[in-house]
Amino acid sequence: MASVAAAAATGQQEQPPAHHGHGHSFGKKTFHKPTYCHHCSDMLWGLIQQGFICEVCNFVVHDRCLKTVVSPCSSIAASLIKNPVAHCWSEPFHHKRKFCNVCRKRLDDSESIHCEICEYFVHTDCQDFAVADCKENATYLPGKSLSYVHHQHHWREGNLPSNSKCALCKKTCWTSECLSGYRCEWCGMTCHAACHVNLPTPAECTFGILEPIYLPPHAVSIPRTEVPMEAIIGVQVRRKETLSPRSISEEFSSGDASRYREQEEYTPAVNQSSHGQSRTDKQNKEKEDRDEEVIKVYDGNSSMRRRIFRTVVVSRQATLKQALTQALRAFHITKDPNFFHLTDMYSPDEARLQDPTPILNLTRKEGKRPAVYLRFKDGENDRGEVRVYPGKLQVSQAFCTVPVDSTTTVADLIREALKEFDLNEYQCEDYRCSEVLLDRGVTERVLSWNERPWEIMKQLGKDSIRQMELMRFYLQLKQDPHGPNLALFVGNLPPNLSERQYENILTDFLGKENKFSSIGPIYYEYGSMVIIYEDSDKAVRALYALRESKHEGKDLLVMLLPNIEPSMVPAGVQPLLVFVNVKSGGCQGSELVSSFRKLLNPYQVFDLDNGGPLPGLYVFRNIQNYKILVCGGDGTIGWVLQCLDNVGQDSQCSSPACAIVPLGTGNDLARVLRWGPGYTGGEDPLNLLRDVIDAEEIRLDRWTVVFHPEDKQDDGVKPVNSTAVAVSTSEDNSQIFVMNNYFGIGIDADLCLDFHNAREENPNKFNSRLHNKGVYVKMGLRKMVGPKMCKDLHKEVRLEVDGKLVELPQVEGIIILNILSWGSGANPWGPEKEDQFSKPNHWDGMLEVVGVTGVVHLGQIQSGMRSAMRIAQGGHIKIHLHSDIPVQVDGEPWVQSPCDVVVLKSALKATMLKKMKGKMKRRNTEPTMLVSPGAHLAPLPSNDGESPTDPNNTTF
């Protein structure tokens, strides 16, 4: 009896013989349409009983493959996980050409969800049985040397990329017909089901071709709190229950069985007119005609309180054992049916069902299906055994078994577990025991020393048999491996306040009981700061309190930040910090952030909609050598460079090299650096990352533009939007901007200003490059026939270059260029020719000054028909504006009142990554990221002679 109780208490499947270790319940079946084996992916041939199907998870297999099946049934899959990790679910969606990882059926016809971190797909109705085996992205352990870290493959079954090849037998291992084959979520290796268990040992994962830029999980730690991963990595899908501490779902569904609530009874509801409901009613009628009964099954008191149940179909003449087996299977319970029983829910005293005719003897209510409780025989078991898992403790056993009874306390459980794990030299007081539930995610509760494990199990059995099945006890060190310091990033505060003012604002929201231990860096001009806690419970309370707070009508932005241990980053690895502006390029930004989270460690991918670049730069501050990938337009790149200017002096790497995925409209800097005119969504994100690995480092000159107004009024400079350029104000009311691309005066800035005003009025309309360019054309045509604001600009502007006065020709616009791309790829400077000017580039310390005669000339430049008028070239420029004139710096426009403008070389540096020239265009069908260990792609040598690289650059 004790061994049976132990099985129920641990929620684990006792290990059957090796050939049955998969846990499937196979039965012969005749298939009436083409069906494929889920093991070998070949078609099942024959007229009758062509193969076997699992009665729980719908796994289909040939007779010849039956003894070699290795894919576990969903009924035992949860018990095979050593360290469970919750998935990060997307919003419901209709996925095409994908299969459910629980019921193994196609997703095409039903709503489904997927994990934002790994390739796990499920029907929304199957979510309750999803296995919590997402990638473990933060596994840092203090005291463990890097040389002792060995990373294992993380296998995911099915939904392989097209044309995947098996790493062992080299044959095709993907199929579009069923859920078959395996793929490593880290390195991308793909294998047949039978081959992946026969790979040479040790099968250590090296992250494939992305190893040079991969942030290894063993270098990352996150605080041990109940805050879900969605809140830490900033996934946009944030339902209220997602952020509430320790919410446990008790809804169950999978496969053909449907999930019902109490209002969905025997009599169809008035509003249930969908095709699916009609089909269900028809099926129920057919079952009644076949002398079968549809019975509601509740697995405990909690499911009854929530009015959530599962349905089973049994014969009205079924025995008690047959009904009990069906009920257990509906909840994926794999224990011996002899230690459970069914009770009649509608009987006055919840009577047990008895043979010979338990179904016919059920109490019935008019208009309602018969209903039963599935119960564990806790009253007949006063003692038993529970399993204790070591979690991240460095021990050899996967778990230990400890005998318990009603008097055993958690303290007793810890002492016995330490003996079983051979940790006798450690003090019991240094450890704690946690109750971990794997039901629809992972929830953890730290147990007090006086709680009784056996009573916890029995109570769970009363509330939910499914929860009892999925409950584990974990032994942990009290000291969090993350360390005592937890960092919270707080944004959306007023800019440019004093430290004391920021402290008072936060203290008002938090109260003295949740006040932070210290203040980290304050980013004054952004109204952002980092606060440090030494108590994790207090930090979590502060997180939820600040999330619900508003200041000056704005919701505060709060993020719990991970920590990176730089000593655990292997030599030769430059982790890639990815910033994605999800508002750029329509929905392409959202697609990219999801793709990069799957290809890389999600803790190295940051959504700029959540706090901008500052949280990511803070997390990476201690890494000595890393790269940055900016996915956005030129304004986004300027924003990231601006933040780097402000935090660089406090970081180990002050000027990391930056690559670009162009998502904006113009993308001029991206064009110059060969990243293309704009990402269209057609290129594989994996290839983008390969290009970043191969790219060469190059310097980018940056320039300071200083506006000295003639008077001391505050409104001398009126920028429309200064998010993309660094702006500061000196004591004499001068405005200082940092320029990366170009500085325009006159007609060019006037058009840019009109476009910005139109976008501010209707931002939702400006979500495609084609539409944006069309608006520019319309505005240009209006300027041609309307009044000319910038006529005779040469009379309103005085220009000095390198101390020499320059006589201006008759122009309506002046453009000062740092890069040879302007207005979505046009080159105003024009092709190389024999004149007094030297060949320009973006690292020579020189600026090029050109003039345009009007809107028609601007159009001719953008179409490539003409060049602008070359005026001057130099490294120090002075301009005096005699009247109000439109100006723009890197695409940010305003009307400038009379002033002196000085453009001079900035002390701020920028290192950019330039895509290698002449790279072979990769086929978009290559499925794998795997290469042999140590074999990294080397960049092709540059033969254009125009790109000086940093002598300290390390290429892979």
Number of C-alpha atoms within 10 A of each C-alpha: 11 15 13 15 23 23 21 30 25 23 25 23 20 14 10 10 9 10 12 16 17 20 22 21 17 18 12 17 14 13 17 10 7 9 18 21 23 26 23 19 23 15 15 20 14 10 9 11 15 18 24 23 21 17 16 22 23 21 27 27 28 23 14 8 16 17 12 16 20 19 20 17 22 24 23 21 20 23 20 13 13 14 14 22 19 22 24 22 21 19 15 14 15 14 19 11 12 23 25 26 27 26 23 23 21 21 22 16 11 16 15 24 24 23 18 24 26 24 19 25 26 30 31 20 21 25 24 21 27 27 27 20 24 23 23 15 20 22 16 22 20 13 7 12 10 13 8 7 12 13 15 14 19 19 20 21 19 28 24 25 18 15 15 25 22 22 19 16 11 12 13 16 26 26 21 16 20 25 27 28 30 27 31 24 23 27 22 26 26 32 30 28 24 18 17 21 12 12 12 9 7 8 14 12 20 22 27 22 24 27 28 24 25 22 28 26 20 22 20 24 23 22 22 15 15 18 19 19 20 21 18 16 21 21 18 14 14 14 10 7 11 15 18 12 16 15 14 15 15 21 23 26 24 25 19 15 15 16 16 17 14 12 12 13 13 14 12 14 11 6 6 11 10 9 9 10 13 13 11 13 15 12 12 17 13 12 16 15 10 11 11 18 22 19 21 23 27 29 30 24 18 17 22 19 10 13 15 21 26 23 23 17 17 20 17 18 16 18 17 17 16 13 23 20 17 18 28 22 17 23 25 21 23 19 20 12 16 12 17 17 21 26 21 23 22 16 14 8 9 14 16 16 21 16 11 12 14 20 23 14 13 21 17 15 10 8 10 15 18 21 23 27 26 25 21 25 16 19 7 10 18 16 20 21 22 28 23 26 23 24 17 16 15 11 12 9 12 13 20 17 16 17 16 22 17 15 15 17 18 22 21 17 23 22 16 19 24 20 13 16 19 13 15 13 8 11 10 17 12 10 16 19 23 19 17 18 21 27 26 23 24 22 23 19 14 13 16 13 15 12 14 20 25 27 19 15 24 22 15 21 24 20 21 22 27 25 24 25 28 21 26 23 25 23 21 19 16 11 12 17 17 21 15 14 18 25 25 24 22 23 23 18 23 17 14 15 14 11 12 8 12 20 15 13 13 20 15 10 17 20 13 9 10 20 20 23 15 13 16 14 13 20 18 17 15 18 16 24 22 23 21 18 21 15 14 19 14 17 25 21 15 22 22 16 15 19 15 12 16 14 13 9 7 11 15 17 19 27 21 23 22 23 24 25 17 15 13 20 22 16 9 13 19 24 25 28 26 26 28 28 26 20 17 22 24 16 14 19 23 17 14 19 24 20 18 22 19 19 22 28 24 26 27 24 22 27 25 23 14 18 20 20 25 24 25 21 20 21 18 24 22 17 17 16 22 21 22 24 23 26 28 28 25 24 20 26 26 21 20 23 26 20 18 23 16 15 17 18 12 13 16 15 18 18 21 23 23 25 30 31 26 27 31 27 23 24 27 29 27 27 22 19 20 16 23 17 20 21 19 10 14 7 12 16 18 20 16 17 21 16 20 26 27 20 25 27 24 21 19 22 23 21 27 18 22 22 24 21 23 16 13 11 9 11 12 21 20 15 18 15 13 17 16 23 25 19 16 13 12 10 6 10 19 20 19 20 20 25 25 25 24 22 24 25 25 28 29 26 26 25 19 21 22 17 18 18 13 13 16 13 9 9 11 10 11 20 17 16 17 10 13 17 17 11 17 14 14 10 17 22 14 11 18 12 8 9 9 13 15 22 17 16 24 19 14 15 19 18 19 17 19 14 11 11 13 13 12 17 15 15 20 23 26 26 28 22 27 27 24 21 21 25 19 17 21 22 21 28 24 15 8 10 9 7 8 8 14 12 11 18 19 20 17 13 18 20 27 23 25 22 28 24 20 21 21 14 18 23 17 15 22 18 13 14 9 17 21 20 19 17 19 21 20 16 15 18 23 19 17 19 21 16 14 16 21 24 28 24 24 21 26 21 28 23 21 21 21 21 21 18 21 18 23 22 18 14 10 16 16 19 19 24 28 26 24 19 16 10 11 6 7 10 10 13 11 15 20 22 21 21 18 9 13 11 12 17 16 11 18 13 10 13 9 7 6 10 16 12 15 12 7 7 10 12 16 16
